[in-house]
Amino acid sequence: MRKTRDFGCDNDSVSPTPDQQAQTARIAAEITARLADAAFALPGTVADRMTRCGHPGCRCHADPPQLHGPYHQWTRKKNGRTSTRILTDEQLADYGPWFDNHKRLRELIAELEALSLAIAEADPRWNR
């Protein structure tokens, strides 16, 4: 028999609505499933970039220009600074699901935060 979780609060003053409890249960279930299935998650963003080189006679400086790339650029924060790496096609294929896992987990956390804020804002004790 599966135990159901009560996402209510410990006191009677703050009580999520049944719809909010259902949303919380859905988000928690997806977070649990993602964490169980996904062993890895990489933060940051990946963008495909086209670039010009420093050689004046290169095709990337012609009219019209034929830029170099695309290069898969992974950017993230590392110790408070921006860190950028260029990924090969093989690396992008290998790490792509990890970037997707991180993005979805952050989306779920943001949903949970928004729901929690809505419940807190509805607390009647704020209106004293």
C-alpha positions as CSV (number, residue, x, y, z in Angstrom):
1,M,0.0,0.0,0.0
2,R,1.4,3.4,-1.0
3,K,1.4,6.1,1.6
4,T,0.0,9.5,0.4
5,R,1.8,12.6,1.5
6,D,-0.1,15.5,3.1
7,F,1.2,18.7,1.7
8,G,-0.7,20.8,4.2
9,C,0.9,22.9,6.8
10,D,1.4,22.1,10.5
11,N,-1.1,24.8,11.5
12,D,-4.6,25.7,10.6
13,S,-3.9,29.3,9.6
14,V,-2.1,28.4,6.4
15,S,-3.8,25.7,4.4
16,P,-3.3,25.1,0.7
17,T,-6.4,24.6,-1.3
18,P,-7.1,21.1,-2.7
19,D,-6.0,22.4,-6.1
20,Q,-2.7,23.7,-4.7
21,Q,-2.2,20.4,-2.9
22,A,-2.8,18.5,-6.2
23,Q,-0.3,20.8,-8.0
24,T,2.3,20.3,-5.2
25,A,1.8,16.5,-5.4
26,R,2.3,16.6,-9.2
27,I,5.4,18.7,-9.0
28,A,6.9,16.6,-6.2
29,A,6.1,13.4,-8.1
30,E,7.9,14.7,-11.2
31,I,10.9,15.9,-9.2
32,T,11.1,12.5,-7.5
33,A,10.9,10.7,-10.8
34,R,13.5,12.9,-12.5
35,L,15.9,12.5,-9.6
36,A,15.4,8.8,-9.7
37,D,15.9,8.5,-13.4
38,A,18.5,11.2,-14.0
39,A,21.8,10.7,-12.3
40,F,23.3,13.8,-13.9
41,A,22.3,17.4,-14.5
42,L,24.6,20.1,-16.0
43,P,23.9,23.8,-15.3
44,G,24.2,26.5,-17.9
45,T,23.1,27.1,-21.4
46,V,24.2,25.8,-24.8
47,A,24.0,28.0,-27.8
48,D,25.2,27.4,-31.4
49,R,27.5,30.2,-32.5
50,M,28.9,31.3,-35.9
51,T,32.1,33.3,-35.7
52,R,34.7,35.3,-37.7
53,C,38.4,34.6,-37.4
54,G,41.3,37.0,-37.3
55,H,42.6,36.4,-40.8
56,P,41.6,39.3,-43.1
57,G,41.7,37.2,-46.3
58,C,39.4,34.4,-44.9
59,R,36.0,33.6,-46.3
60,C,34.4,34.8,-43.1
61,H,35.4,38.4,-44.0
62,A,34.1,38.2,-47.7
63,D,31.0,39.8,-49.0
64,P,28.7,38.0,-48.2
65,P,30.6,36.4,-45.3
66,Q,30.8,32.6,-44.8
67,L,31.2,32.4,-41.1
68,H,32.9,29.5,-39.2
69,G,30.8,27.1,-37.2
70,P,28.4,26.3,-35.9
71,Y,30.2,25.9,-32.6
72,H,28.3,24.5,-29.6
73,Q,29.1,27.0,-26.8
74,W,28.3,25.9,-23.2
75,T,28.2,28.9,-20.8
76,R,27.7,28.7,-17.0
77,K,28.7,30.4,-13.8
78,K,31.7,28.9,-12.0
79,N,32.8,30.5,-8.7
80,G,30.9,33.6,-9.5
81,R,32.5,34.1,-13.0
82,T,31.2,33.2,-16.4
83,S,32.8,30.0,-17.8
84,T,32.5,29.1,-21.5
85,R,33.5,25.9,-23.3
86,I,33.1,24.8,-26.8
87,L,31.5,21.3,-27.1
88,T,32.1,18.9,-30.0
89,D,29.1,17.3,-31.7
90,E,29.8,14.1,-29.8
91,Q,29.9,15.9,-26.4
92,L,26.7,17.8,-27.2
93,A,25.0,14.4,-28.0
94,D,26.4,12.9,-24.7
95,Y,25.7,15.9,-22.4
96,G,22.5,17.2,-24.0
97,P,20.2,15.1,-21.8
98,W,22.1,16.4,-18.7
99,F,21.4,20.0,-19.8
100,D,17.7,19.1,-20.3
101,N,17.5,17.4,-16.9
102,H,18.9,20.5,-15.2
103,K,16.6,22.9,-17.1
104,R,13.5,20.8,-16.2
105,L,14.4,20.5,-12.5
106,R,14.9,24.3,-12.3
107,E,11.5,24.8,-14.0
108,L,9.9,22.5,-11.4
109,I,11.5,24.3,-8.5
110,A,10.3,27.6,-9.9
111,E,6.8,26.2,-10.1
112,L,7.0,25.0,-6.6
113,E,8.3,28.4,-5.4
114,A,5.5,30.2,-7.2
115,L,2.9,27.9,-5.7
116,S,4.5,28.4,-2.2
117,L,4.5,32.2,-2.7
118,A,0.8,32.2,-3.7
119,I,-0.1,30.2,-0.5
120,A,2.0,32.5,1.6
121,E,0.5,35.6,0.1
122,A,-3.0,34.2,0.8
123,D,-2.2,33.9,4.5
124,P,-4.9,36.0,6.3
125,R,-2.4,37.0,8.9
126,W,-0.7,39.4,6.4
127,N,-3.8,41.6,6.6
128,R,-3.5,42.4,10.3
